[in-house]
Amino acid sequence: MNNVNFNPLLEKINTLEIEIAKYRHRETELRESEEKYRQLFETSRDALMTLSPPSWKFNSANKAALELFEVASVAEFTALGPWDLSPKQQPDKRPSAEKAQEMIEIAMQEGSNFFEWEHQTFDGKTFAADVLLTRLEFGGQILAQATVRDISERKRSEMLLKQERDFSAKLIENAPVIILVLNEEGKIVRFNHFMETISGYTQNDVKGKDWFSTFLPKEHIEKTKKLFFQTIDDMQTNGHINSILTKDGTEKIIEWYNKRLTDAHNNTIGILSIGLDITRYKQIENELHRSEEHFRTLVESTNDLLWEVDANGRYTYISPQIETMLGYRPQEILGKSPFELMPPEEAQRVGSIFKECVNQRAPIVMLNNINICKNGTQKIFETSGVAFFDKIGNFSGYRGIDRDITRHQLTEQTLHDSEEKFRSITASAQDAIVMMDNDGKISYWNIAAEKIFGHTEKEAIGQMLHTFITPKRFLAAHKIGFSHFKRTGEGPAVGKTLELIGVKKDGTEFPIELSLSANKINGMWNAIGIIRDITERKEMEQELKQKEEMMISQSRQAAMGDMIAMIAHQWRQPITVISMVANNIEVNIELEDEITTEELKRMADVISEQTQHLSKTIDDFRNFFKPNQDKVQTTIGNVMEETLKIIGTSLKNNNIAVTIINNSETELLTYSNQLLQVFLNILGNAKDILLCRMVADAKVTVTINETKDSIVTTICDNGGGIPDNAIKRLGEPYFTTKKNDGTGLGLYMSMTIVAKHLNGSLTWENRDDGACFIVTLPKE
């Protein structure tokens, strides 16, 4: 025994113990690694799932995956494959099942595969996603791990950014101003289409040429170059005016706004110039100056007295002729009333007529009145005047003319013609002023009429007015009413402002606004029309209408999405019950348990009850989706009851208590579907804020009260109220207080529906511990 050597054996045992320790250590590390993986898997905000060969169906999924794909349980999820949560085809038209297999194979071969994919939720709602497939060995099994992230919002942002860039490019190219870029030497880099239209040159004609020698008259070159180099030296210049020469030699007057352009290192690379073509404005300015000179000459040379009184009937202007006619200097008259210069009885008579004219904003036409001179003598004036208004349409007073008819009188025709021409001179040059005599012929045609219709005064005078400026299809209606106007001075358009269609010299039809009045001249009825070109206004109205229609469509689509989610929510429980009954039957069959008739009848009753519940849910939601635009007779309580049929279950399942206090039984003739949409939006917003703020005792109180003229529905929550920085902006399109999923259209469209379709109002305020939204509808 003493000769036996145990050392080799001891060494083997020692080696074995070391190996066992290493194995246990690796086993511990593996368990810890697997535990970390499971924790990461379960807590990841991205959707994580694993797929196993050869079927490549899912064999696990985390909570984020269930929420993203709207699947109720892991068991339900693992019955699916990637193609079951995808549309049949991808955007490249390839079948999803075929392409998914290909993506998995690449990941298995290369270790990972990252790509974009179009997925869909369990109920069929599609969304764009980033997918990372990773080859994974777990517990001795080869798996594929899929990491899925919803990128719908990113895609939408990219699309909006592209639209914004496209819009900016189109805006620059189509802007009705010159946009010009010069390099630091004053050579032409580029300009927009409007510059091509103005100048007659294309960009390719002059690109790289010297701006000053190409486009500027010689007398403007030096001064303009000086301003150019000031801008290059970082001195912004605004409002500089100079002429440019077009390709055919015509001069255009341009007002420039210049700004230095720099690169990323603040080095000057040129200037950006924005030019406004003010040629026509300068012409109008010169014409206005000539008109003012003409008016001043007229005032100083006429024997008539020109005057202006404010809205209180006090003189604010009176021409120098007052001294010749009554012996007073203008300074003595300003601030006084015309009636202070009349005998008491005459002042009372004329004051009564003037008051009636003011109330109706009617013109004063050839009103005879007695005035007292400074020396005590009396003179008879014939007064005519018209009301005038400020820029925003407020009545400001009267302007008119007094003629001394004490010793001589002009004929009624001469006086009326003079008054009408004077009124035309003092009228706004922006509107066409046209006079028609008793035969329907044009007797006056101002400069603005030439500009709007394209006909000169010479071409227009003596023409039949309606055949001259009206489309032929409207002539029959004119003939019917014109004979009545000739006899009475009355007609459907007289004394009104109407929107009609005019026709230009070149045959172009365009919208006009016509204000028509009738005047008797020499015993015969004549018409005066003030015509405004409203093309631009109509285009703006159309654009606003299109934007509103787009927002209505977006709001409706968002509402439909909410409705579908509510349907899915309400169907989930009865479908689960039916599924459980079916499973019980299958289990009994597999276990060969005897099923009694009573048990079968009980199960059939359960299925029938749940089916009826599903059918009733369909009826409730179908009423919302009906495109019914007709008014119906109903109560606010009935509409609220229909609303709760749709959203009530969602509120109840989220532990939100709803209290209805109905103090109104009055029926209204209204658009119930549109009112239901408003209530749905308000209650949906209340639910969202209560869930977002995790209010413990969440509740919504609906109170319906009546006043003499209105029915007021108040919907209040206890969600803490609207933040002070948001309450004033709430209701603006695209403004939302929801961080992730708000569109900012729901409340805006609800306001639009209540105001435009229901003739009511929607307001909001904070009360107690929450926000209240008040819908006020008229009873009639």
Backbone hydrogen bonds, N-H to C=O, Kabsch-Sander energy under -0.5 kcal/mol:
donor,donor_aa,acceptor,acceptor_aa,energy
4,V,1,M,-1.6
6,F,4,V,-0.7
10,L,6,F,-2.8
11,E,7,N,-2.7
12,K,8,P,-2.3
13,I,9,L,-2.6
14,N,10,L,-2.8
15,T,11,E,-2.7
16,L,12,K,-2.8
17,E,13,I,-2.5
18,I,14,N,-2.2
19,E,15,T,-2.5
20,I,16,L,-2.7
21,A,17,E,-2.5
22,K,18,I,-2.6
23,Y,19,E,-2.8
24,R,20,I,-2.7
25,H,21,A,-2.5
26,R,22,K,-3.0
27,E,23,Y,-2.8
28,T,24,R,-2.6
29,E,25,H,-2.7
30,L,26,R,-2.9
31,R,27,E,-2.5
32,E,28,T,-2.8
33,S,29,E,-3.1
34,E,30,L,-3.0
35,E,31,R,-2.6
36,K,32,E,-2.7
37,Y,33,S,-2.5
38,R,34,E,-2.5
39,Q,35,E,-2.6
40,L,36,K,-2.9
41,F,37,Y,-3.2
42,E,38,R,-2.6
43,T,39,Q,-2.4
44,S,40,L,-1.4
47,A,148,V,-2.0
48,L,46,D,-0.5
49,M,146,A,-1.8
50,T,60,S,-1.4
51,L,144,A,-2.6
52,S,57,K,-1.8
56,W,52,S,-2.0
57,K,52,S,-0.7
58,F,80,L,-2.4
59,N,50,T,-2.7
60,S,50,T,-1.0
62,N,48,L,-2.4
66,L,62,N,-1.8
67,E,63,K,-2.4
68,L,64,A,-2.6
69,F,65,A,-2.4
70,E,66,L,-0.6
71,V,66,L,-2.1
77,F,73,S,-1.8
78,T,74,V,-2.9
79,A,76,E,-0.7
80,L,77,F,-2.0
84,D,81,G,-1.5
85,L,81,G,-0.7
85,L,82,P,-1.0
86,S,83,W,-1.0
90,Q,94,R,-2.7
93,K,90,Q,-2.7
96,S,88,K,-2.8
99,K,95,P,-2.4
100,A,96,S,-2.6
101,Q,97,A,-1.8
102,E,98,E,-1.6
103,M,99,K,-2.3
104,I,100,A,-2.2
105,E,101,Q,-2.3
106,I,102,E,-2.0
107,A,103,M,-1.9
108,M,104,I,-2.4
109,Q,105,E,-2.1
110,E,106,I,-3.0
111,G,107,A,-1.8
113,N,133,L,-2.2
115,F,131,V,-2.4
117,W,129,A,-2.7
119,H,117,W,-0.8
119,H,127,F,-2.2
120,Q,85,L,-2.5
121,T,125,K,-2.7
122,F,69,F,-3.1
124,G,121,T,-2.2
126,T,124,G,-0.6
127,F,119,H,-2.3
129,A,117,W,-2.2
130,D,149,R,-2.3
131,V,115,F,-3.1
132,L,147,T,-2.1
133,L,113,N,-3.1
133,L,131,V,-0.5
134,T,145,Q,-2.5
135,R,111,G,-2.7
136,L,143,L,-3.1
138,F,136,L,-0.6
138,F,141,Q,-3.0
141,Q,138,F,-1.4
143,L,136,L,-4.1
143,L,141,Q,-0.5
144,A,51,L,-2.4
145,Q,134,T,-2.9
146,A,49,M,-3.3
146,A,144,A,-0.5
147,T,132,L,-2.2
148,V,47,A,-2.9
148,V,146,A,-0.5
149,R,130,D,-2.2
151,I,128,A,-2.3
152,S,128,A,-0.6
155,K,151,I,-2.8
156,R,152,S,-2.5
157,S,153,E,-2.6
158,E,154,R,-2.6
159,M,155,K,-2.4
160,L,156,R,-2.7
161,L,157,S,-2.6
162,K,158,E,-2.3
163,Q,159,M,-2.6
164,E,160,L,-2.6
165,R,161,L,-2.5
166,D,162,K,-2.8
167,F,163,Q,-2.8
168,S,164,E,-2.5
169,A,165,R,-2.4
170,K,166,D,-2.5
171,L,167,F,-2.9
172,I,168,S,-2.4
173,E,169,A,-2.3
174,N,170,K,-2.7
175,A,171,L,-1.0
177,V,175,A,-0.8
178,I,275,G,-3.0
180,L,178,I,-0.5
180,L,273,S,-2.9
181,V,190,R,-2.7
182,L,271,I,-2.1
183,N,187,K,-2.3
184,E,269,I,-0.5
186,G,183,N,-2.1
188,I,209,K,-2.6
189,V,181,V,-2.9
190,R,181,V,-1.4
192,N,179,I,-1.3
193,H,173,E,-0.7
196,E,192,N,-1.4
197,T,193,H,-2.3
198,I,194,F,-2.7
199,S,195,M,-2.9
200,G,196,E,-2.2
205,D,202,T,-0.6
206,V,202,T,-0.9
206,V,203,Q,-0.6
207,K,203,Q,-1.5
208,G,188,I,-2.6
209,K,206,V,-2.4
211,W,186,G,-2.5
214,T,210,D,-1.4
215,F,211,W,-2.4
216,L,212,F,-1.7
220,H,217,P,-1.9
221,I,217,P,-0.7
221,I,218,K,-1.0
222,E,218,K,-0.5
224,T,220,H,-2.1
225,K,221,I,-2.6
226,K,222,E,-2.0
227,L,223,K,-1.7
228,F,224,T,-2.1
229,F,225,K,-2.3
230,Q,226,K,-1.5
231,T,227,L,-2.0
232,I,228,F,-2.2
233,D,229,F,-1.5
234,D,231,T,-1.8
235,M,230,Q,-1.9
236,Q,234,D,-0.6
237,T,258,N,-0.7
239,G,256,W,-1.1
240,H,256,W,-1.2
242,N,254,I,-2.2
244,I,252,K,-2.3
245,L,215,F,-3.3
246,T,250,T,-2.9
247,K,199,S,-3.5
249,G,246,T,-1.8
252,K,244,I,-2.4
254,I,242,N,-2.5
254,I,252,K,-0.6
255,E,276,L,-2.4
256,W,240,H,-3.8
256,W,254,I,-0.5
257,Y,274,I,-1.8
258,N,237,T,-3.0
259,K,272,L,-2.0
261,L,270,G,-3.2
263,D,267,N,-1.9
266,N,263,D,-1.9
269,I,261,L,-2.6
270,G,261,L,-1.1
271,I,182,L,-2.1
272,L,259,K,-3.1
273,S,180,L,-3.1
273,S,271,I,-0.5
274,I,257,Y,-2.5
275,G,178,I,-2.6
275,G,273,S,-0.5
276,L,255,E,-2.7
277,D,275,G,-0.5
278,I,253,I,-2.3
278,I,276,L,-1.0
279,T,253,I,-0.6
282,K,278,I,-2.7
283,Q,279,T,-2.0
284,I,280,R,-2.8
285,E,281,Y,-2.7
286,N,282,K,-2.6
287,E,283,Q,-2.6
288,L,284,I,-3.1
289,H,285,E,-2.4
290,R,286,N,-2.5
291,S,287,E,-2.5
292,E,288,L,-2.9
293,E,289,H,-2.4
294,H,290,R,-2.6
295,F,291,S,-2.9
296,R,292,E,-2.9
297,T,293,E,-2.6
298,L,294,H,-2.6
299,V,295,F,-3.0
300,E,296,R,-2.5
301,S,297,T,-2.0
302,T,298,L,-2.1
305,L,402,D,-3.0
306,L,304,D,-0.6
307,W,400,G,-2.3
308,E,317,Y,-2.4
309,V,398,Y,-2.8
310,D,314,R,-2.4
311,A,396,S,-0.7
313,G,310,D,-2.2
315,Y,336,K,-3.1
316,T,308,E,-3.1
317,Y,308,E,-1.7
319,S,306,L,-2.7
322,I,319,S,-1.9
323,E,320,P,-1.8
324,T,320,P,-0.6
325,M,321,Q,-2.6
326,L,322,I,-2.8
327,G,322,I,-0.9
327,G,323,E,-0.8
328,Y,322,I,-0.9
332,E,329,R,-1.7
333,I,329,R,-0.7
333,I,330,P,-1.3
334,L,330,P,-2.0
335,G,315,Y,-2.3
336,K,333,I,-2.4
340,E,337,S,-1.7
341,L,338,P,-1.5
342,M,339,F,-1.2
347,A,343,P,-3.0
348,Q,344,P,-2.1
349,R,345,E,-2.1
350,V,346,E,-2.9
351,G,347,A,-2.3
352,S,348,Q,-1.7
353,I,349,R,-1.7
354,F,350,V,-2.8
355,K,351,G,-2.4
356,E,352,S,-1.8
357,C,353,I,-2.1
358,V,354,F,-2.6
359,N,355,K,-2.3
360,Q,356,E,-1.5
361,R,357,C,-0.8
361,R,358,V,-0.6
362,A,357,C,-2.2
364,I,385,G,-2.8
365,V,363,P,-0.6
366,M,364,I,-0.6
367,L,383,T,-3.4
368,N,366,M,-0.7
369,N,381,F,-2.4
371,N,379,K,-3.2
372,I,341,L,-3.5
373,C,371,N,-0.5
373,C,377,T,-3.9
374,K,326,L,-3.1
376,G,373,C,-1.8
379,K,371,N,-2.8
381,F,369,N,-3.1
381,F,379,K,-0.6
382,E,403,R,-2.3
383,T,367,L,-3.0
383,T,381,F,-0.6
384,S,401,I,-2.2
385,G,364,I,-2.5
386,V,399,R,-2.8
388,F,397,G,-2.4
390,D,394,N,-2.4
393,G,390,D,-1.9
396,S,388,F,-2.6
397,G,388,F,-1.1
398,Y,309,V,-1.7
399,R,386,V,-2.6
400,G,307,W,-2.3
401,I,384,S,-2.9
402,D,305,L,-3.2
403,R,382,E,-1.8
405,I,380,I,-2.3
405,I,403,R,-0.8
415,L,411,T,-2.5
416,H,412,E,-2.4
417,D,413,Q,-2.6
418,S,414,T,-2.3
419,E,415,L,-2.4
420,E,416,H,-2.7
421,K,417,D,-2.6
422,F,418,S,-2.4
423,R,419,E,-2.3
424,S,420,E,-2.0
425,I,421,K,-2.1
426,T,422,F,-2.1
427,A,423,R,-0.9
431,D,428,S,-1.0
432,A,531,I,-2.8
434,V,432,A,-0.5
434,V,529,G,-2.6
435,M,444,Y,-1.8
436,M,527,A,-2.9
437,D,441,K,-2.7
440,G,437,D,-2.0
442,I,463,Q,-2.8
443,S,435,M,-2.9
444,Y,435,M,-1.1
446,N,433,I,-1.4
450,E,446,N,-1.6
451,K,447,I,-2.1
452,I,448,A,-2.6
453,F,449,A,-2.8
454,G,450,E,-2.0
460,A,456,T,-1.7
461,I,457,E,-2.5
462,G,442,I,-2.8
463,Q,460,A,-2.4
465,L,440,G,-2.6
468,F,464,M,-1.3
469,I,465,L,-1.9
470,T,466,H,-1.3
474,F,471,P,-1.9
475,L,472,K,-1.7
478,H,474,F,-1.5
479,K,475,L,-2.3
480,I,476,A,-1.5
481,G,477,A,-1.4
482,F,478,H,-2.1
483,S,479,K,-0.9
485,F,481,G,-1.9
486,K,482,F,-2.4
487,R,483,S,-1.2
488,T,484,H,-2.3
489,G,485,F,-2.7
494,V,491,G,-0.7
495,G,516,L,-3.3
496,K,493,A,-1.6
498,L,496,K,-0.5
498,L,514,L,-2.8
500,L,498,L,-0.6
500,L,512,I,-2.4
502,G,510,F,-3.0
503,V,469,I,-1.5
504,K,508,T,-3.0
505,K,453,F,-2.4
507,G,504,K,-1.8
510,F,502,G,-2.1
512,I,500,L,-2.6
513,E,532,R,-2.3
514,L,498,L,-3.2
514,L,512,I,-0.5
515,S,530,I,-2.2
516,L,493,A,-0.6
516,L,496,K,-1.6
516,L,514,L,-0.5
517,S,528,I,-2.3
519,N,526,N,-2.8
521,I,519,N,-0.6
521,I,524,M,-3.4
522,N,520,K,-0.5
524,M,521,I,-1.6
525,W,486,K,-0.6
526,N,519,N,-3.4
527,A,436,M,-2.5
528,I,517,S,-2.8
529,G,434,V,-3.2
530,I,515,S,-2.5
531,I,432,A,-3.3
531,I,529,G,-0.6
532,R,513,E,-2.1
534,I,511,P,-1.7
534,I,532,R,-0.7
538,K,534,I,-2.5
539,E,535,T,-2.3
540,M,536,E,-2.2
541,E,537,R,-2.5
542,Q,538,K,-2.6
543,E,539,E,-2.4
544,L,540,M,-2.6
545,K,541,E,-2.4
546,Q,542,Q,-2.5
547,K,543,E,-2.4
548,E,544,L,-2.5
549,E,545,K,-2.6
550,M,546,Q,-2.4
551,M,547,K,-2.5
552,I,548,E,-2.5
553,S,549,E,-2.4
554,Q,550,M,-2.6
555,S,551,M,-2.7
556,R,552,I,-2.7
557,Q,553,S,-2.5
558,A,554,Q,-2.3
559,A,555,S,-2.5
560,M,556,R,-2.8
561,G,557,Q,-2.2
562,D,558,A,-2.1
563,M,559,A,-2.4
564,I,560,M,-2.6
565,A,561,G,-2.1
566,M,562,D,-2.2
567,I,563,M,-2.6
568,A,564,I,-2.6
569,H,565,A,-2.2
570,Q,566,M,-2.6
571,W,567,I,-2.2
572,R,568,A,-1.4
573,Q,569,H,-0.6
575,I,571,W,-2.3
576,T,572,R,-2.1
577,V,573,Q,-2.2
578,I,574,P,-2.5
579,S,575,I,-2.6
580,M,576,T,-2.4
581,V,577,V,-2.2
582,A,578,I,-2.4
583,N,579,S,-2.6
584,N,580,M,-2.3
585,I,581,V,-2.1
586,E,582,A,-2.3
587,V,583,N,-2.7
588,N,584,N,-2.3
589,I,585,I,-2.2
590,E,586,E,-2.8
591,L,587,V,-2.6
592,E,589,I,-0.9
593,D,588,N,-2.5
596,T,594,E,-0.6
600,L,596,T,-2.4
601,K,597,T,-2.7
602,R,598,E,-2.7
603,M,599,E,-2.7
604,A,600,L,-2.7
605,D,601,K,-2.4
606,V,602,R,-2.1
607,I,603,M,-2.6
608,S,604,A,-2.9
609,E,605,D,-2.9
610,Q,606,V,-2.5
611,T,607,I,-2.5
612,Q,608,S,-2.4
613,H,609,E,-1.9
614,L,610,Q,-2.2
615,S,611,T,-2.6
616,K,612,Q,-2.7
617,T,613,H,-2.2
618,I,614,L,-2.2
619,D,615,S,-2.1
620,D,616,K,-2.5
621,F,617,T,-2.4
622,R,618,I,-2.6
623,N,619,D,-1.5
624,F,620,D,-0.7
625,F,621,F,-1.7
626,K,622,R,-1.2
628,N,626,K,-2.2
629,Q,627,P,-0.7
632,V,670,T,-3.1
634,T,632,V,-0.7
634,T,668,L,-2.5
636,I,666,T,-0.5
639,V,635,T,-1.8
640,M,636,I,-2.5
641,E,637,G,-2.3
642,E,638,N,-2.3
643,T,639,V,-2.1
644,L,640,M,-2.2
645,K,641,E,-1.3
646,I,642,E,-0.9
646,I,643,T,-0.8
647,I,643,T,-2.3
648,G,644,L,-2.1
651,L,647,I,-2.1
652,K,648,G,-2.8
653,N,649,T,-3.0
654,N,650,S,-1.0
655,N,652,K,-2.1
656,I,651,L,-2.6
657,A,655,N,-0.6
657,A,698,A,-2.2
659,T,700,V,-2.6
661,I,659,T,-0.5
661,I,702,V,-3.4
662,N,660,I,-0.6
663,N,661,I,-0.7
663,N,704,I,-3.0
668,L,634,T,-4.0
670,T,632,V,-2.5
670,T,668,L,-0.9
672,S,670,T,-1.2
675,L,671,Y,-2.0
676,L,672,S,-2.7
677,Q,673,N,-1.9
678,V,674,Q,-1.7
679,F,675,L,-2.5
680,L,676,L,-2.7
681,N,677,Q,-2.1
682,I,678,V,-2.3
683,L,679,F,-2.8
684,G,680,L,-2.7
685,N,681,N,-2.4
686,A,682,I,-2.1
687,K,683,L,-2.5
688,D,684,G,-2.4
689,I,685,N,-2.3
690,L,686,A,-2.3
691,L,687,K,-2.4
692,C,688,D,-2.7
693,R,689,I,-2.3
694,M,691,L,-0.7
695,V,690,L,-2.0
698,A,695,V,-0.7
698,A,696,A,-0.8
700,V,657,A,-3.0
701,T,716,C,-2.7
702,V,659,T,-3.5
703,T,701,T,-0.5
703,T,714,T,-2.6
704,I,661,I,-3.0
705,N,703,T,-0.6
705,N,712,V,-2.7
707,T,710,S,-3.0
711,I,777,L,-2.5
712,V,705,N,-2.7
713,T,711,I,-0.5
713,T,775,V,-2.9
714,T,703,T,-2.9
714,T,712,V,-0.6
715,I,713,T,-0.5
715,I,773,F,-2.5
716,C,701,T,-2.6
716,C,714,T,-0.6
717,D,771,A,-2.0
718,N,699,K,-1.0
720,G,769,D,-2.6
726,A,723,P,-1.7
727,I,723,P,-1.6
728,K,724,D,-0.5
730,L,726,A,-1.6
732,E,729,R,-2.3
734,Y,744,G,-1.5
735,F,732,E,-1.8
735,F,744,G,-0.7
736,T,734,Y,-0.5
749,M,745,L,-3.1
750,S,746,G,-2.0
751,M,747,L,-2.4
752,T,748,Y,-2.2
753,I,749,M,-2.9
754,V,750,S,-2.6
755,A,751,M,-2.6
756,K,752,T,-2.9
757,H,752,T,-0.6
757,H,753,I,-1.8
758,L,753,I,-1.6
760,G,754,V,-3.3
761,S,776,T,-2.1
763,T,774,I,-2.2
765,E,772,C,-2.1
767,R,770,G,-2.5
770,G,767,R,-2.7
772,C,765,E,-3.0
773,F,715,I,-2.3
774,I,763,T,-2.7
775,V,713,T,-2.9
775,V,773,F,-0.5
776,T,761,S,-2.6
776,T,774,I,-0.6
777,L,711,I,-2.3
777,L,775,V,-0.5
779,K,709,D,-2.9
